[in-house]
Amino acid sequence: MDFTSFTSQLPITDPTWIFFLVLLIILFAPLVMGKLHIPHIVGMILAGMLIGKHGLNLLEFDDSFELFGKVGMYYIVFLAGLELDMDDFKKNQLKGITFGLLSFSIPMVIGTFTSLTILHYGVASSLLLASIYASNTLIAYPIISRYGLSREPSSSISIAATIITVLFALIILAVIGGTYKTSDGSAWFWLWLLGKVVILSFLIIFFMPRLCRWFFRRYNDAVMQFVFVLSMVFLGAALMQLVGMEGILGAFLAGLVLNRYIPHVSPLMTRLEFVGNALFIPYFLIGVGMIIDIRSMLVGGTALKVSVVMTVVAVIAKWIPAYLTQKIFKMKVVERRILFGMTNAHAAAALAAVLIGHDIVMENGERLLNDDVLNGTVVLILITCIVSSIVTDRAAKKIITESQSDDIQKEKKEHECYLIPVANPETIDGLVEMALTLRKTKETPIVALSVVDDSNASESKVRACQHNLERTAKAAAAADAAVKTVLRYDMNIAQGVIHTMKEHRATDVIIGLHRKTKMVDSFFGMFTESLLSQTHRQIMIAKLLMPVNTLRRIIVVAPEKAEYEVGFTKWVLQLCRMSEELGCRIHFYAMRNTLIQLQRFIQHRHIGREAEFSEMDDWEELMSLAGQVEHDHLFVVVSSRAGSISYQSSFDKLPSQISKYFSNNSQLIIYPDQYADPESILSFSNPIVQKATEYTLYDRVSKWISSLIRKSE
């Protein structure tokens, strides 16, 4: 085949070859751009320009690009809403609203003025063109997400501003478009539109969380959950389009609603990010590049003038709000760059506005937005996407390097390692999710252990243990977490766990609650009791009746003098960390002095911003909480080993109380670290048992004497 015959067959229309070329671009564009130190997003757009009709004309902008492009556009705003830290959003809502209003009003004023005076457009065209400047697309959000800065205050402020600017810009688009498209042109049109949007938003916010909670509790299949989430995204987008608004608002609203039910460290979040970043979002970026025609800048003086004016105004009008916000709230310069970088790009809303405006023909026969504006918009998209990506990438790198240097100078990292003994296949997923929400960082090691009784190591039992370890590794891998699996032969399970703890320097052990199979069985079981008596490390016993991500509140009951235990700060930090990851409130119940120390520590460490505190007069009030702990709450009881400072004899009744009053609730029982350095304590023949007996007897005698005195009075 000669070159002439090959070029005559361009653009390629065969779906197989189209998809193959797109996958090659998705594969190699990041590699090439990485060598050139250019953000990957720019590489996708440049590749789209190269293969599009204005470049080599290799591919045609067919229905697949329109479909996948729209999905990618929805995916970007959906992930932005999904990964938004609602605590940071509430904390920075004043800054976000201020920045959003400035980001909308300043471009509207500058854009309208320049369009009227320099470009000599009409009022409607000028307002619509200014709305393009005012809106922005979170095209640089994948950069922020890749660097792990999605929960930085500057990122939350930028996302809040994007909500405001896109909302107002699309309202202007809908009002102007409706004015020309409706026959009556009534002044009530925009009021009716606003009313429909408010009603629809209320319905989504009210009904979608309940539907999500119902679905996630009943169906654990990974594919079903993924498809369900996508259906919710497109349902929100479709409903928004139904009332006359753009679908990206509905997709973003769906992300905010699902934010609570998809933790950042969950396997479902990993799957959503993987599919979006691997296929949908790159498809959208390539499609944006395919409609860009650089040559339009050189076709006629008017087109060049419009392109230059639009690009300069768009960049300056977004830099000014970032500068003013930084000065008003005394933020860092690097934070101003994040604000500017994330809100400077124009793609989704700008394309929607210019295409709708280009389709509207006024009474004089001219288009509301002419071909010059259309060409200028695609150039604007290219320039702002490049500027946004480069600025955001450099600012993100600087934040990362500064934070790392600060961490090195301020504090030494504390060692953490979670050990998960797995024996019951039904509890594996819950224990893994619990460890993922409790751990400090993604690098925190997790060890999964399965112990084989050396005296009865049948082949079937070994295969069962291996199967449990494989299932644990898969559950962790789905959340993009690495788990080290250990199969151990030992004289009994407790000894195997203790030896593994020492070998891997495990700091926390998470086990499932023992299931009683015999009448003589204790509540915890012999394994748990042996583990508690033979180790000083923190033991967490979990009973999960529903997926961790569907929990709405964490109820914590702490005993008197819990603040004097060595492991006090550790379990408080972990529970607050879990509350933050799950996006739910945490409520502490404790005696007065303990409650005061809890409040001081949490406020000092700036954790648990959604924490609530209630005072208890006595530990016996534990049963009264049964009416306040609902089925979708996690009931956490902080206990202690016999002989410790916070131990009291009433703990002996704890198993019967929990099994009687809280049997229908998810539970987590914590036995904190008892000693800071067990090796430094002089001990003779298991001193914990001796202390436990003496302390328990003294405690019981004291309570008996006190009761006699009260009766005599």
Secondary structure, DSSP 8 states (H G I E B T S, - for coil): --HHHHHTT-SB--HHHHHHHHHHHHHHHHHHHHHTT--HHHHHHHHHHHHSTTTT--B---HHHHHHHHHHHHHHHHHHHHS--HHHHHHTHHHHHHHHHHHHHHHHHHHHHHHHHTS---HHHHHHHHHHHH----TTHHHHHHTT-TTSHHHHHHHHHHHHHHHHHHHHHHHHHHHHHSSS--THHHHHHHHHHHHHHHHHHHHHHHHHHHHHHH---HHHHHHHHHHHHHHHHHHHHHTTS-HHHHHHHHHHHHGGGS-TTSHHHHHHHHHIIIIIHHHHHHHHHHT--GGGGGSSHHHHHHHHHHHHHHHHHHHHHHHHHHHHHT--HHHHHHHHHHHH---HHHHHHHHHHHH-B-TTS-BSS-HHHHHHHHHHHHHHHHHHHHHHHHHHHHHHHHHHHHHHHH-------EEEE---GGGHHHHHHHHHHH-SSTTS-EEEEEEEEGGG--HHHHHHHHHHHHHHHHHHHHTT--EEEEEEEESSHHHHHHHHHHHHT--EEEEE-----STT--SS-HHHHHHHHH--SEEEEEE-SS-GGG--EEEEE--TTGGGSTTHHHHHHHHHHHHHHHT-EEEEEE-HHHHHHHHHHHHHHT--TTEEEEE-S-GGGGGGGGGT--TTEEEEEE---TTSTT--GGGGGHHHHHHHHSTTSEEEEEE----S-GGGS--SS-HHHHHHHHHHHHHHHHHHHHHHHHHH-
